[in-house]
Amino acid sequence: MFRRFLSTAFVACTGLLSYLSAADTSALPPATWSVDYSHWKDGQRYATAEAKADWPTLVWFEKPGDAYIREFPAGSGHKWLEPRFKAGTHTRGAHGCKFAAELAPSANYTVEYAVHFPAVWEFSQNNTQPYGGGKLPGLSGGSHPSGGLGKPDGMSARPMWRRDNRFSAEIQNYLELYLYWPKQSEKYGDRFFVQQVEAGHTYRIKLQVELGTPETDGTVRIWIDGTLRLEKNVRLLQPGQNWKLTHYMHNVFYGGNDPTWAPAHDQHLLLGPVKVSATPF
C-alpha cells in the first residue's frame, strides 16, 4: 500500500514538473508590449486566434466580433486593425473588436496608438442624433469596472469618440476621457473633454495612468498628436488599497447600451500599432 502511494505520488509530481517545464514563459504578463500587425496579410480576419498571437496573455475575447487587417494608407505596406460596425448594431456580437490582455501589475502604465476616422464616419447615428459615441482602447486595474457597474476597488480609463453638446453650447464631435474610479459621480463613468475631432483625420492618442497612493492623488493624462490635452488628478486608491493596473482594454464599439447609439450606415475605423509600457514614454 505504501509503495503504491509513493508510486502514485511520484507520477503526480513528475506530471506537475513536466507541466511547469512546458509552460509558455513568453505568456507571462509583460510590463512592456507592442503590436504592429505587420505579420498579418491584408484582409486577414482578426478573431480570437489572431488576438492571442499578438497578445499572448489574452484574458478574454468577445466573439464573434467584426475586425480585419488593412493596409493603410493603401500601398504603404503598413498594417492597421480595422474594426467594423454594421448599420443598426451596437455594443455586442458581430460588432467592433473587444478583448483584454493581462499586463504585469504596475502602478503606472502608458498606452499609445493612432486612430483614423474615415471621411464618412458617423460620430453619432447618421451624425444627426444629438448624442452618440463609442469606446477606444485603454487601461484598467483592480476590479476592472465598466458597463455601468462602478466598483470601490478598481478603475478603467478609455478614450471615447463623442457627438453632443455636453461641453459646448453647440453639438460637436470630440474625444473625451471616460473614467471609472471608486469615487465617480456618474453611474456610467465620469467624462472629461479632451479635444474636438473631425471625420477624415488621423489622431495619435497617448493615455497615461499613474495610480498614486491612498494618501496622494493619481493622475490620468491624454496627449493628442504629441500635445498634452488633459491632466486629471483623482484619488484612485482608497484607504487600505494597493491594487495595480493589470489590463490593456481593447474595447472598440459604438455604445451606449441601446439602438440609438448604433450607426445608421455600415462603418469602420482604423487603429494603428499599439505600444503599452509601465515605463513612461
C-alpha positions, 0 to 999 in steps of 0.5 A: 500500500505504501509503495503504491502511494509513493508510486502514485505520488511520484507520477503526480509530481513528475506530471506537475514538473513536466507541466511547469517545464512546458509552460509558455514563459513568453505568456507571462504578463509583460510590463512592456508590449507592442503590436504592429500587425505587420505579420498579418496579410491584408484582409486577414480576419482578426478573431480570437486566434489572431488576438492571442498571437499578438497578445499572448496573455489574452484574458478574454475575447468577445466573439464573434466580433467584426475586425480585419487587417488593412493596409493603410494608407493603401500601398504603404505596406503598413498594417492597421486593425480595422474594426467594423460596425454594421448599420443598426448594431451596437455594443455586442456580437458581430460588432467592433473588436473587444478583448483584454490582455493581462499586463504585469501589475504596475502602478503606472502604465502608458498606452499609445496608438493612432486612430483614423476616422474615415471621411464618412464616419458617423460620430453619432447615428447618421451624425444627426442624433444629438448624442452618440459615441463609442469606446477606444482602447485603454487601461484598467486595474483592480476590479476592472469596472465598466458597463455601468457597474462602478466598483470601490476597488478598481478603475478603467480609463478609455478614450471615447469618440463623442457627438453632443453638446455636453461641453459646448453650447453647440453639438460637436464631435470630440474625444473625451476621457471616460473614467471609472474610479471608486469615487465617480459621480456618474453611474456610467463613468465620469467624462472629461473633454479632451479635444474636438475631432473631425471625420477624415483625420488621423489622431495619435492618442497617448493615455497615461495612468499613474495610480498614486497612493491612498494618501496622494492623488493619481493622475490620468493624462491624454496627449493628442498628436504629441500635445498634452490635452488633459491632466486629471488628478483623482484619488484612485486608491482608497484607504487600505488599497494597493491594487495595480493596473493589470489590463490593456482594454481593447474595447472598440464599439459604438455604445451606449447600451441601446439602438440609438447609439448604433450607426445608421450606415455600415462603418469602420475605423482604423487603429494603428500599432499599439505600444503599452509600457509601465515605463513612461514614454 
